[in-house]
Amino acid sequence: MTTRWIVTALGKDRAGLVAGITKVLYELGCNLEDSAMTRLEGEFTIMLIFSSPSRATEAMLRKRFAPVERSLHLTIHLKRLTTRESSTPHRRGPAYLISVYGADRAGIVYKVSDFLARSGVNITDVHTHRSPSSGSRKSPSLYLLLLEVEVPARRSASWLEGRLKRVAKQLRVEVSLRPSETAVL
């Protein structure tokens, strides 16, 4: 029997963060099942779900993560997942990728995500990136928003694309919608 956990770790970006966290899991015989790890400016964040042998307790895991937390100057949070939390969510509809691109301005993520929420579209993944500004008013920072979404069956791709274009026009950005390739793995 195994137990499933989620661990998050956050700290200054440096070599060895992923190795430090995953070494603890490896040494305890845990299996890394799902993860998202990325650098955000000068910080690095790790979120991962793993299963552990039933002998691994929360106290044991915390004790093994403590030296890594200290030596790599990380903030680590550990949570045991309930059976309900461990179940794979049911897909709510066809998957699409939405790209939003344009001059950086406040409200892009909010306005797009608010429209999607009001339309019953479930966001499953979000990535953003802002290019460095040249310091010139003529060359502002550019902003990229990438979303993976599940669209309810009652909404067609053409309906969604038309409404997204209206939001994009208000924000003065470009938007594209395309089906997600679900057979990647």
C-alpha positions in Angstrom: 0.0 0.0 0.0 1.3 3.5 -0.8 0.4 7.0 0.4 0.3 10.0 -1.9 1.7 13.4 -1.0 2.2 16.8 -2.5 5.4 18.7 -1.7 6.1 22.3 -2.6 9.5 24.0 -2.3 10.5 27.6 -3.0 13.8 29.3 -2.9 16.5 31.3 -4.7 17.3 29.8 -8.0 20.6 27.8 -7.8 22.0 24.5 -9.0 21.0 21.5 -7.0 17.4 22.3 -6.0 15.7 19.6 -8.0 18.4 17.0 -7.1 18.1 17.9 -3.4 14.4 17.3 -3.3 14.3 14.3 -5.5 17.2 12.6 -3.6 15.1 12.5 -0.5 12.3 10.8 -2.4 14.7 8.4 -4.1 16.3 7.4 -0.8 13.0 6.7 0.8 11.8 4.6 -2.1 9.1 7.1 -3.2 7.9 7.5 -6.8 7.6 10.9 -8.4 4.3 10.9 -10.2 3.5 14.5 -11.4 5.4 17.7 -11.2 5.7 21.3 -12.2 9.1 23.0 -11.6 10.1 26.4 -12.9 12.2 29.5 -12.4 10.3 32.7 -11.9 12.7 35.6 -12.1 15.3 34.8 -9.4 13.2 32.2 -7.5 12.7 28.6 -8.3 9.5 26.7 -7.4 8.9 23.0 -7.2 5.5 21.3 -6.9 5.3 17.6 -7.1 3.1 14.7 -6.3 4.7 11.5 -5.2 3.7 8.2 -3.7 5.6 6.7 -0.7 5.7 3.2 0.8 3.3 2.9 3.6 6.2 2.9 6.1 7.0 6.5 5.3 5.3 8.8 7.8 4.8 12.5 7.7 7.3 12.9 10.6 9.9 10.8 8.6 9.4 12.8 5.5 9.7 16.2 7.3 12.8 15.0 9.1 14.4 13.9 5.8 13.5 17.2 4.0 14.8 19.4 6.9 18.5 19.3 6.0 17.7 20.0 2.3 15.5 22.9 3.4 18.3 24.4 5.6 21.2 23.8 3.2 19.5 25.0 0.1 17.6 27.8 1.9 14.2 26.5 0.8 10.7 26.8 2.2 9.1 23.3 2.0 5.5 22.4 2.5 4.3 18.8 2.7 0.7 17.6 2.5 -0.7 14.1 2.6 -3.4 13.6 -0.1 -6.7 12.0 0.8 -8.1 9.3 -1.5 -10.5 11.9 -2.9 -7.6 14.4 -3.6 -5.6 11.6 -5.2 -8.2 10.8 -7.8 -7.5 12.0 -11.3 -10.0 14.7 -12.2 -12.5 13.9 -14.9 -12.0 15.8 -18.1 -14.6 18.5 -18.6 -14.4 18.7 -22.3 -12.0 19.0 -25.3 -8.6 20.5 -24.5 -7.3 23.6 -26.2 -4.2 25.9 -26.0 -4.8 29.6 -25.8 -2.0 32.1 -26.6 -2.2 35.7 -25.8 0.6 38.1 -26.9 1.1 41.8 -26.8 2.4 44.9 -25.0 2.6 44.3 -21.3 -0.2 46.0 -19.3 -2.1 45.3 -16.2 -5.2 43.1 -16.4 -4.3 40.7 -19.2 -4.4 37.5 -17.0 -7.3 38.7 -15.0 -9.5 39.7 -17.9 -8.8 36.5 -20.0 -9.2 34.2 -17.0 -12.4 36.0 -15.8 -13.9 35.6 -19.3 -13.0 31.9 -19.3 -14.4 31.3 -15.8 -17.7 33.0 -16.7 -17.9 30.8 -19.8 -17.4 27.6 -17.8 -14.0 27.0 -19.3 -11.6 25.2 -16.9 -8.0 26.4 -16.9 -5.6 23.4 -16.3 -2.3 25.1 -16.8 -0.9 28.7 -17.0 2.4 30.1 -18.1 3.3 33.8 -18.5 6.4 35.6 -19.5 7.3 39.2 -19.7 10.2 40.3 -21.9 12.6 42.8 -20.4 11.8 46.4 -21.3 14.4 48.4 -23.3 13.5 51.4 -21.1 12.0 53.2 -24.1 8.4 54.2 -24.4 8.5 53.2 -28.0 9.6 49.6 -27.1 7.5 48.4 -24.1 7.9 45.0 -22.6 6.0 42.2 -24.4 3.7 39.8 -22.5 2.9 36.2 -23.3 0.1 34.3 -21.7 -0.2 30.6 -22.5 -3.2 28.6 -21.1 -4.3 25.0 -21.4 -8.0 24.8 -21.0 -10.9 22.3 -21.1 -13.9 23.6 -22.9 -17.4 22.4 -22.0 -19.2 20.4 -24.7 -21.9 23.2 -24.9 -19.2 25.6 -26.2 -17.8 25.3 -29.7 -14.2 26.2 -30.6 -15.5 28.9 -33.0 -17.7 30.4 -30.3 -14.8 30.5 -27.9 -12.4 31.9 -30.4 -14.8 34.7 -31.4 -15.3 35.7 -27.8 -11.6 35.5 -27.0 -10.9 37.9 -30.0 -13.3 40.4 -28.4 -11.4 40.2 -25.1 -8.2 40.5 -27.0 -9.4 43.6 -28.9 -10.3 45.3 -25.6 -6.8 44.5 -24.3 -5.1 45.4 -27.5 -3.3 42.0 -27.7 -3.3 39.1 -30.2 -5.0 35.8 -29.3 -5.0 32.3 -30.8 -6.8 29.1 -30.0 -5.8 25.6 -31.1 -6.6 22.1 -30.1 -4.3 20.6 -27.6 -2.4 17.5 -28.6 -3.5 15.1 -25.9 -1.6 12.0 -27.1 1.8 13.5 -26.3 2.4 11.0 -23.4 
